């Protein structure tokens, strides 16, 4: 809005602002991971229905999926036990995993499927994509900070480490169940009534 800026100057200012926002998100991501590693990020647990958390994540990502001609499918069994988690953190885990699935699945490819099943005192949640899979060289360090592959559109290497640490902060685990094609990421969450980790 400054007077005297011509169109070329405004484009430069816009580019500088976009880059500054991108850098700010990167710094915030690094700080958040550091807080999770130190156990300093509050985890506000409550009893949550898995269907509610999955549904919210899928609604958030539906526009991006539709823009790429991808279907988001929730396949949750009836009677799934509630989990004792911080719903915001778990929503972000799901949004990250489903967002990656949308990003790395070819436009118009098969559906992105979120499923879950009870397993003792935990609920296991799975996200299956329709992408090319995880590069073999990346697999051993997939959940480490700044680990990125060579595929176009790769991110900063902070999303999966955040997911792993957020799940572990609840006493759960996260793993790559199937490297692909059609990668499957899975994680476990404690059922309601389980003592906090």
Helices and strands as residue ranges (DSSP letters): H 7-38, E 46-48, H 50-67, E 72-76, E 83-85, H 87-104, E 112-119, E 122-128, H 136-139, H 159-169, E 174-178, E 184-190
